[in-house]
Amino acid sequence: MDIKVAITAIEKIKADAIIVNSFETEKSLEKDTATIDQALGGAISRLMEKGEIKGKLNETVIIYTLGKLPADKVAVAGLGKKAELTHNKVRGAVAETCRLLRNKGATTIATIPQGAGINAITTESSAQAIAEGALLGLYTFRKHMTRAENKTGEIKELTIISDSGMKPSLEAGAKRGIIIAEAANLARDMVNEPANFMTPTRMAEIAVKLAETHGLEVSVFDQEQMAEMGMGALLGVAQGSRQPPKFIVLNYKGNSSAGIDIALIGKGITFDSGGISLKPSEKMEEMKGDMAGGASVMAAISAIAQLKARVNVMAIVPATENLPDGNAYKPGDVLKAMNGKTIEIISTDAEGRLILADALSYARKQGAKQMIDVATLTGACKVALGDVTTGAFPNNQALMDMVIAASKESGEYIWQMPMFDEYREQNKSDVADIKNSGGRWGGAITAAKFLEEFVEGTPWVHLDIAGTDLAEKDRGYIVKGATGIPVRTLIALVLSMAQSENKGGKK
């Protein structure tokens, strides 16, 4: 979809549909909505009086113009209570409205700068929210469908209407929103792809392509190189698969310093059967998405490069399958991680923390100043927080606070979980330095405490997206299937770090 800004009056634009807005409990109409209402002979006002337009959040009412305007239809999007309007509500309302208009056969739409001038919403941030909402909300994954009836319609053009003074800020916001939303959609594409297509090798190929396109440095380490680096935990998980594992590293240089300001580390299990500790067959097909963390960090660094953030960022993806095989690792085995720690295997279905152990060790060895890991790590986190909120497990409150602030900006909910030392006891092993499962109770926390063993004091936050990586139905700009969470939070975090660095006079 092409998103652009045009200098014209909303009532003069020719399109299949135009989007205006209404607010709950507000009796008067905003300027542009009032203009359209007048052109329609008061149709919007009358529908409000009759209670058919209530202005409730995500409510959309379609009015056919019957030749009174160059546009065929007017969509009145409800934005809820004006005093409670946020960027995230604009994103969601735009997404819902665009999907409805697509279902009505619209291919070209235009909108006013939704929410601009209300609360903290500027013209630029409105355009960003509109672009994100439209691109995220209209996302589909249909590449493997061959029947025509399975293909959806397509909105080909979205125009944000501007007067001349607003155009530069709207264009800047739209451009930023496009980059961020397309990054999230890249992660969605990777996670939605079947595991026979999205192999570790394919993930590595995508990384190389991203590097070529966006000026990143890329390294892809093979099995022999991993062995030389001592990545015994990752290689142990990979033993059961015929697909060769890949250790993917992308680097973005945003400033002249030699250091790595932050490492983004993503779990890259391209299919997780549970290994010898085989999972139940029900919904095992969803385990093609166990590389959502890896997809997220790859997508995030591609957007960070396009937005030219003045920080140095490393993205790391340990990628492999976890399958049962005569050569697969087994419960009771002992593996040695890159940092020298030995790990007793209790469950081969607790494999994500093993590959992340080597990835965290690698990031530390490279001198990363801060680390964020993203992983579909534990069913226990989904039990605790459902499919709405990502669990966050820090060893550093300052970094945690920055992550939470970034999540609020992006609208991707994150909740800080406890990391008391008492949970560490559950991971103690009788035969090795640590075991890879602390048992049923507090499973998301004990998994995070396992990872902390390989962080060794570096400021770090673990994000468990086991509940938020997939959605079972459309909800605002979240669509059924892969969500792309937490790509936008990672981007917002790095951009805020860059802003802080620049304010501090660092280059």
C-alpha positions as CSV (number, residue, x, y, z in Angstrom):
1,M,0.0,0.0,0.0
2,D,1.2,3.4,-0.9
3,I,0.9,6.0,1.9
4,K,1.2,9.7,0.9
5,V,0.3,13.2,2.0
6,A,-1.7,15.6,-0.1
7,I,-2.4,19.3,0.2
8,T,-6.2,19.6,-0.4
9,A,-9.5,20.0,1.4
10,I,-11.0,16.8,2.6
11,E,-14.3,17.4,0.9
12,K,-12.5,17.8,-2.5
13,I,-10.5,14.6,-2.6
14,K,-11.6,11.8,-4.9
15,A,-11.3,8.3,-3.3
16,D,-13.3,5.2,-2.7
17,A,-13.7,6.4,0.9
18,I,-12.6,9.1,3.3
19,I,-12.2,8.7,7.1
20,V,-13.3,11.4,9.6
21,N,-13.9,10.9,13.3
22,S,-16.2,11.3,16.2
23,F,-15.7,11.3,20.0
24,E,-17.8,9.7,22.7
25,T,-20.0,12.1,24.7
26,E,-18.9,15.0,22.4
27,K,-21.9,16.8,20.9
28,S,-19.9,19.1,18.5
29,L,-17.9,17.8,15.6
30,E,-14.3,18.5,14.9
31,K,-13.5,20.9,12.0
32,D,-13.0,18.4,9.2
33,T,-15.8,16.2,10.3
34,A,-18.1,19.2,10.5
35,T,-17.2,20.1,6.9
36,I,-18.1,16.7,5.7
37,D,-21.3,16.7,7.7
38,Q,-22.3,19.9,6.0
39,A,-21.5,18.5,2.5
40,L,-23.7,15.5,3.4
41,G,-26.6,17.7,4.4
42,G,-26.2,17.0,8.2
43,A,-26.2,13.2,7.9
44,I,-23.5,12.7,10.5
45,S,-25.2,15.1,13.0
46,R,-28.6,13.3,12.6
47,L,-27.0,9.9,13.1
48,M,-25.4,11.2,16.2
49,E,-28.8,12.5,17.5
50,K,-30.4,9.1,16.9
51,G,-27.6,7.3,18.7
52,E,-26.4,5.5,15.6
53,I,-23.0,7.2,15.8
54,K,-21.8,7.1,19.4
55,G,-18.1,7.8,18.9
56,K,-17.1,4.8,20.9
57,L,-13.6,3.5,20.4
58,N,-13.2,1.4,17.2
59,E,-16.9,2.0,16.2
60,T,-17.1,2.7,12.5
61,V,-20.2,3.9,10.7
62,I,-20.2,4.0,6.8
63,I,-22.2,6.7,5.0
64,Y,-22.7,6.6,1.3
65,T,-22.3,10.0,-0.2
66,L,-24.6,9.5,-3.2
67,G,-22.7,12.0,-5.3
68,K,-22.6,14.8,-2.7
69,L,-18.8,14.4,-2.5
70,P,-16.1,13.2,-4.9
71,A,-15.5,10.2,-2.5
72,D,-18.0,7.3,-2.7
73,K,-18.2,6.7,1.1
74,V,-17.5,8.4,4.4
75,A,-16.3,6.3,7.3
76,V,-16.9,7.9,10.7
77,A,-14.3,6.3,13.0
78,G,-15.0,6.4,16.8
79,L,-12.0,7.5,18.9
80,G,-13.6,7.1,22.3
81,K,-13.4,9.8,24.9
82,K,-11.4,12.8,23.8
83,A,-9.6,13.2,27.2
84,E,-8.4,9.6,27.0
85,L,-7.2,9.6,23.4
86,T,-3.7,8.1,22.8
87,H,-1.5,7.3,19.9
88,N,-2.3,3.6,20.4
89,K,-6.0,4.2,20.2
90,V,-5.5,6.1,16.9
91,R,-3.5,3.1,15.6
92,G,-6.3,0.7,16.5
93,A,-9.1,2.8,15.2
94,V,-7.4,3.3,11.9
95,A,-6.7,-0.4,11.6
96,E,-10.3,-1.4,12.3
97,T,-11.6,1.2,9.9
98,C,-9.2,0.3,7.1
99,R,-10.2,-3.4,7.4
100,L,-13.9,-2.5,7.2
101,L,-13.3,-0.4,4.1
102,R,-11.3,-3.2,2.5
103,N,-14.2,-5.6,3.1
104,K,-16.5,-3.0,1.4
105,G,-14.3,-3.1,-1.7
106,A,-12.4,0.2,-1.2
107,T,-9.0,0.4,-2.9
108,T,-8.2,4.1,-2.3
109,I,-8.9,5.9,1.0
110,A,-8.1,9.3,2.5
111,T,-8.0,10.4,6.1
112,I,-7.7,13.5,8.2
113,P,-4.8,13.6,10.7
114,Q,-6.6,11.6,13.3
115,G,-6.3,13.0,16.8
116,A,-3.8,15.7,15.9
117,G,-3.8,18.5,18.4
118,I,-5.4,16.4,21.2
119,N,-3.5,15.5,24.3
120,A,0.1,14.8,23.3
121,I,-0.7,13.9,19.7
122,T,1.1,16.1,17.2
123,T,0.6,16.2,13.4
124,E,3.8,14.2,13.0
125,S,2.9,11.5,15.6
126,S,-0.7,11.3,14.2
127,A,0.7,10.5,10.8
128,Q,3.0,7.9,12.3
129,A,0.1,6.3,14.1
130,I,-2.1,6.3,11.0
131,A,0.7,4.7,8.9
132,E,1.3,2.0,11.5
133,G,-2.4,1.3,12.1
134,A,-3.1,1.0,8.4
135,L,-0.1,-1.2,7.5
136,L,-0.4,-3.4,10.6
137,G,-4.2,-3.7,10.5
138,L,-4.3,-4.6,6.8
139,Y,-1.6,-7.2,7.0
140,T,-2.4,-10.7,5.6
141,F,-0.4,-13.8,5.0
142,R,-1.8,-15.6,1.9
143,K,1.3,-16.6,-0.1
144,H,0.6,-20.3,0.1
145,M,-3.1,-20.0,-0.9
146,T,-3.9,-20.8,-4.5
147,R,-7.7,-20.4,-4.7
148,A,-9.0,-17.0,-5.8
149,E,-11.7,-17.0,-3.0
150,N,-9.0,-17.1,-0.4
151,K,-7.5,-13.8,-1.6
152,T,-8.6,-10.7,0.1
153,G,-9.1,-7.3,-1.5
154,E,-6.4,-4.7,-1.3
155,I,-6.3,-1.1,-0.3
156,K,-3.6,0.3,-2.7
157,E,-3.4,3.9,-1.6
158,L,-3.9,5.8,1.7
159,T,-3.7,9.6,1.5
160,I,-3.4,11.8,4.6
161,I,-5.0,15.1,3.9
162,S,-2.9,18.2,4.8
163,D,-2.8,22.0,4.5
164,S,0.6,23.3,3.3
165,G,1.9,24.1,6.8
166,M,1.3,20.6,8.1
167,K,2.8,18.7,5.1
168,P,6.4,18.3,6.2
169,S,5.6,17.0,9.6
170,L,2.9,14.7,8.3
171,E,5.4,13.3,5.7
172,A,8.1,12.8,8.3
173,G,5.6,11.0,10.6
174,A,4.2,8.8,7.8
175,K,7.7,7.8,6.7
176,R,8.7,6.8,10.2
177,G,5.4,4.9,10.7
178,I,5.9,3.0,7.4
179,I,9.5,1.9,8.4
180,I,8.3,0.7,11.8
181,A,5.2,-1.1,10.6
182,E,7.0,-2.8,7.7
183,A,9.6,-4.1,10.2
184,A,6.8,-5.6,12.3
185,N,5.3,-7.1,9.2
186,L,8.6,-8.6,8.2
187,A,8.7,-10.4,11.6
188,R,5.1,-11.5,11.0
189,D,6.0,-12.9,7.6
190,M,8.9,-14.9,9.0
191,V,6.8,-16.3,11.9
192,N,3.8,-17.2,9.8
193,E,6.0,-19.0,7.3
194,P,5.8,-22.8,7.6
195,A,8.9,-24.5,9.1
196,N,9.7,-26.4,6.0
197,F,10.3,-23.0,4.4
198,M,11.6,-21.0,7.4
199,T,14.6,-23.1,8.2
200,P,17.8,-21.9,10.0
201,T,19.4,-21.5,6.6
202,R,16.5,-19.4,5.3
203,M,16.7,-17.1,8.4
204,A,20.4,-16.7,7.6
205,E,19.6,-15.8,4.0
206,I,17.1,-13.2,5.1
207,A,19.8,-11.7,7.4
208,V,22.2,-11.4,4.6
209,K,19.6,-9.8,2.4
210,L,18.8,-7.3,5.2
211,A,22.4,-6.5,5.5
212,E,22.8,-5.8,1.8
213,T,19.7,-3.7,1.7
214,H,20.3,-1.6,4.8
215,G,24.1,-1.4,5.1
216,L,24.5,-3.8,8.1
217,E,27.4,-6.0,8.8
218,V,26.5,-9.7,8.9
219,S,28.2,-12.9,10.0
220,V,26.7,-16.3,9.8
221,F,28.6,-19.0,11.8
222,D,28.2,-22.7,10.9
223,Q,28.3,-25.8,13.0
224,E,32.1,-26.1,12.9
225,Q,32.6,-22.5,13.8
226,M,30.2,-22.8,16.7
227,A,32.1,-25.8,18.0
228,E,35.3,-23.8,17.8
229,M,33.7,-21.1,19.9
230,G,32.5,-23.7,22.5
231,M,28.7,-23.3,21.9
232,G,27.9,-26.7,23.3
233,A,24.4,-25.8,24.5
234,L,23.3,-24.6,21.1
235,L,24.9,-27.6,19.3
236,G,23.4,-30.0,21.8
237,V,19.9,-28.8,20.8
238,A,20.8,-29.0,17.1
239,Q,21.9,-32.6,17.3
240,G,18.4,-34.0,16.5
241,S,17.9,-32.0,13.3
242,R,19.0,-32.6,9.8
243,Q,18.8,-28.9,9.1
244,P,22.2,-27.3,9.9
245,P,22.1,-24.7,12.7
246,K,23.1,-21.1,12.0
247,F,24.4,-18.5,14.4
248,I,23.4,-15.2,12.9
249,V,25.0,-11.8,13.9
250,L,23.9,-8.4,12.4
251,N,25.7,-5.2,13.4
252,Y,24.5,-1.7,12.9
253,K,27.1,1.2,13.4
254,G,25.2,4.3,14.3
255,N,28.1,6.2,15.9
256,S,31.9,6.3,15.7
257,S,32.6,4.5,18.9
258,A,33.8,0.9,18.8
259,G,31.5,-0.4,21.5
260,I,28.2,-2.2,21.2
261,D,25.6,0.0,23.0
262,I,23.0,-2.7,23.1
263,A,22.7,-6.3,21.9
264,L,19.2,-7.6,20.8
265,I,19.2,-11.4,21.1
266,G,16.3,-13.5,19.7
267,K,15.5,-17.2,20.1
268,G,15.5,-18.9,16.7
269,I,14.0,-22.3,17.1
270,T,12.5,-22.7,13.6
271,F,10.5,-25.7,14.8
272,D,10.1,-27.1,18.3
273,S,8.7,-30.6,18.7
274,G,10.1,-30.7,22.2
275,G,12.8,-33.1,21.2
276,I,12.9,-36.4,23.1
277,S,10.6,-34.7,25.7
278,L,8.0,-34.7,22.9
279,K,5.2,-32.1,23.1
280,P,1.5,-33.1,22.8
281,S,0.4,-33.1,19.2
282,E,-2.4,-30.6,19.8
283,K,-1.4,-27.2,18.3
284,M,2.1,-28.4,17.7
285,E,1.8,-26.7,14.3
286,E,2.1,-23.4,16.1
287,M,5.7,-24.3,17.0
288,K,6.8,-23.1,13.6
289,G,6.7,-19.7,15.4
290,D,9.2,-20.6,18.1
291,M,11.7,-18.3,16.2
292,A,9.5,-15.2,16.8
293,G,12.2,-13.7,19.0
294,G,14.8,-14.1,16.3
295,A,12.5,-12.7,13.7
296,S,11.8,-9.7,16.0
297,V,15.4,-8.7,16.5
298,M,16.3,-9.1,12.8
299,A,13.3,-6.9,11.9
300,A,14.0,-4.3,14.6
301,I,17.7,-3.8,13.6
302,S,16.6,-3.4,9.9
303,A,14.3,-0.5,11.0
304,I,16.9,1.0,13.3
305,A,19.3,1.2,10.4
306,Q,16.7,2.9,8.2
307,L,15.9,5.4,11.0
308,K,19.7,6.1,11.4
309,A,19.7,5.8,15.2
310,R,23.0,7.1,16.6
311,V,23.8,4.0,18.6
312,N,25.6,0.8,17.9
313,V,23.4,-2.2,17.9
314,M,24.1,-5.9,17.5
315,A,21.3,-8.5,16.7
316,I,22.0,-12.1,17.5
317,V,19.9,-15.1,16.4
318,P,20.9,-18.7,17.4
319,A,18.9,-20.7,14.9
320,T,18.1,-24.4,14.9
321,E,15.3,-27.0,15.0
322,N,14.5,-29.0,18.1
323,L,13.6,-32.5,16.9
324,P,13.7,-36.1,18.2
325,D,16.3,-38.4,16.5
326,G,18.7,-41.2,17.3
327,N,21.3,-38.5,17.7
328,A,19.2,-36.1,19.7
329,Y,20.3,-34.9,23.1
330,K,18.5,-36.6,26.0
331,P,17.2,-35.9,29.5
332,G,20.1,-36.6,31.8
333,D,22.8,-35.4,29.3
334,V,25.2,-32.7,30.4
335,L,26.1,-29.9,28.0
336,K,28.8,-27.2,28.3
337,A,27.9,-23.6,27.3
338,M,30.2,-21.1,25.7
339,N,31.1,-19.5,29.0
340,G,32.2,-22.8,30.4
341,K,29.2,-23.6,32.6
342,T,27.8,-27.1,32.5
343,I,24.1,-27.8,32.2
344,E,22.2,-30.9,33.2
345,I,19.3,-31.6,30.8
346,I,16.1,-32.3,32.7
347,S,13.8,-31.6,29.7
348,T,14.7,-31.3,26.0
349,D,11.6,-29.1,25.7
350,A,13.5,-26.4,27.7
351,E,15.7,-25.8,24.7
352,G,15.2,-22.1,24.1
353,R,17.2,-21.2,27.2
354,L,20.0,-23.4,26.1
355,I,20.6,-21.7,22.7
356,L,20.1,-18.3,24.4
357,A,22.8,-19.3,27.0
358,D,25.4,-19.4,24.2
359,A,24.0,-16.3,22.5
360,L,24.1,-14.3,25.7
361,S,27.7,-15.5,26.4
362,Y,28.7,-14.4,22.9
363,A,27.2,-11.0,23.3
364,R,29.1,-10.6,26.6
365,K,32.3,-11.7,25.0
366,Q,31.8,-9.1,22.2
367,G,31.5,-6.4,24.9
368,A,27.8,-5.5,24.7
369,K,27.1,-2.8,27.3
370,Q,23.4,-3.8,27.6
371,M,21.4,-6.8,26.4
372,I,17.7,-7.5,25.6
373,D,16.7,-11.1,24.8
374,V,13.4,-11.9,23.2
375,A,12.0,-15.5,23.3
376,T,8.9,-17.6,23.1
377,L,10.3,-19.2,26.2
378,T,7.7,-20.6,28.5
379,G,4.1,-21.7,28.6
380,A,4.2,-20.6,32.2
381,C,4.4,-16.9,31.1
382,K,1.2,-17.4,29.0
383,V,-0.5,-19.0,32.0
384,A,0.5,-15.9,34.1
385,L,-0.2,-13.1,31.6
386,G,-2.4,-14.6,28.8
387,D,-2.0,-13.4,25.3
388,V,-2.2,-9.7,26.0
389,T,1.0,-8.9,28.0
390,T,4.7,-9.8,27.6
391,G,6.6,-10.8,30.7
392,A,9.8,-8.9,31.5
393,F,12.5,-10.2,33.7
394,P,15.4,-7.7,34.5
395,N,18.6,-7.6,36.4
396,N,18.8,-3.9,36.0
397,Q,15.9,-1.5,36.9
398,A,17.2,1.4,34.9
399,L,17.1,-0.6,31.7
400,M,13.8,-2.2,32.6
401,D,12.3,1.3,33.1
402,M,13.5,2.3,29.6
403,V,11.9,-0.9,28.1
404,I,8.6,-0.2,29.9
405,A,8.6,3.4,28.6
406,A,9.3,2.1,25.0
407,S,6.4,-0.4,25.4
408,K,4.0,2.4,26.4
409,E,5.0,4.4,23.3
410,S,4.5,1.4,21.0
411,G,1.3,0.2,22.7
412,E,2.8,-3.3,23.2
413,Y,2.0,-4.2,26.8
414,I,4.9,-5.4,29.1
415,W,4.7,-6.3,32.8
416,Q,7.7,-6.6,35.0
417,M,8.0,-10.0,36.8
418,P,9.9,-10.8,40.1
419,M,13.5,-12.0,39.9
420,F,14.2,-12.8,43.6
421,D,17.3,-14.9,44.2
422,E,15.3,-17.5,46.0
423,Y,14.0,-18.7,42.6
424,R,17.6,-19.6,41.7
425,E,17.5,-22.6,44.1
426,Q,15.1,-24.4,41.8
427,N,17.7,-24.5,39.1
428,K,20.4,-26.2,41.2
429,S,21.8,-29.5,39.8
430,D,23.4,-32.4,41.6
431,V,25.6,-33.3,38.6
432,A,26.3,-30.0,36.8
433,D,26.6,-26.3,37.5
434,I,22.9,-25.8,36.7
435,K,19.9,-27.7,35.3
436,N,17.8,-26.5,32.4
437,S,14.4,-26.8,34.2
438,G,13.5,-25.7,37.7
439,G,10.2,-27.5,37.7
440,R,6.6,-26.4,37.3
441,W,6.2,-23.7,39.9
442,G,7.3,-20.2,38.8
443,G,8.4,-21.7,35.5
444,A,8.7,-18.4,33.6
445,I,10.8,-16.9,36.5
446,T,13.1,-19.9,36.9
447,A,13.7,-19.9,33.1
448,A,14.7,-16.2,33.4
449,K,17.0,-17.0,36.4
450,F,18.6,-19.7,34.2
451,L,19.4,-17.1,31.5
452,E,20.7,-14.7,34.2
453,E,23.5,-17.2,34.8
454,F,25.0,-16.3,31.4
455,V,24.5,-12.6,31.7
456,E,27.0,-12.3,34.5
457,G,26.2,-8.7,35.6
458,T,25.7,-7.0,32.2
459,P,22.5,-4.9,32.3
460,W,19.9,-7.1,30.8
461,V,16.1,-7.7,30.3
462,H,14.5,-10.9,29.2
463,L,11.2,-10.6,27.3
464,D,9.1,-13.7,27.3
465,I,6.7,-13.4,24.4
466,A,5.2,-16.9,24.6
467,G,1.7,-15.5,25.0
468,T,2.0,-12.4,22.8
469,D,3.7,-13.8,19.7
470,L,0.4,-15.1,18.2
471,A,-3.1,-13.8,18.1
472,E,-6.2,-16.0,17.7
473,K,-8.3,-13.2,16.2
474,D,-8.1,-9.7,14.8
475,R,-7.9,-7.0,17.5
476,G,-7.2,-3.4,16.5
477,Y,-3.9,-3.4,14.6
478,I,-3.2,-6.9,15.8
479,V,-4.3,-9.5,13.2
480,K,-4.9,-13.2,13.5
481,G,-1.6,-15.1,13.4
482,A,1.9,-13.7,14.1
483,T,1.7,-10.3,15.9
484,G,5.2,-8.9,15.3
485,I,5.5,-8.2,19.0
486,P,7.9,-6.7,20.3
487,V,9.5,-5.2,17.2
488,R,8.1,-1.7,17.7
489,T,9.1,-1.7,21.4
490,L,12.7,-2.6,20.5
491,I,12.8,0.1,17.9
492,A,11.3,2.7,20.3
493,L,13.8,1.6,23.0
494,V,16.9,2.1,20.7
495,L,15.6,5.4,19.4
496,S,15.1,6.6,23.0
497,M,18.6,5.5,23.9
498,A,19.9,7.4,20.9
499,Q,18.1,10.5,22.0
500,S,19.5,10.2,25.5
501,E,23.0,9.7,24.1
502,N,22.8,12.8,21.9
503,K,21.4,14.9,24.8
504,G,24.3,13.8,26.8
505,G,26.7,15.1,24.1
506,K,28.0,11.7,23.1
507,K,28.7,11.0,19.5
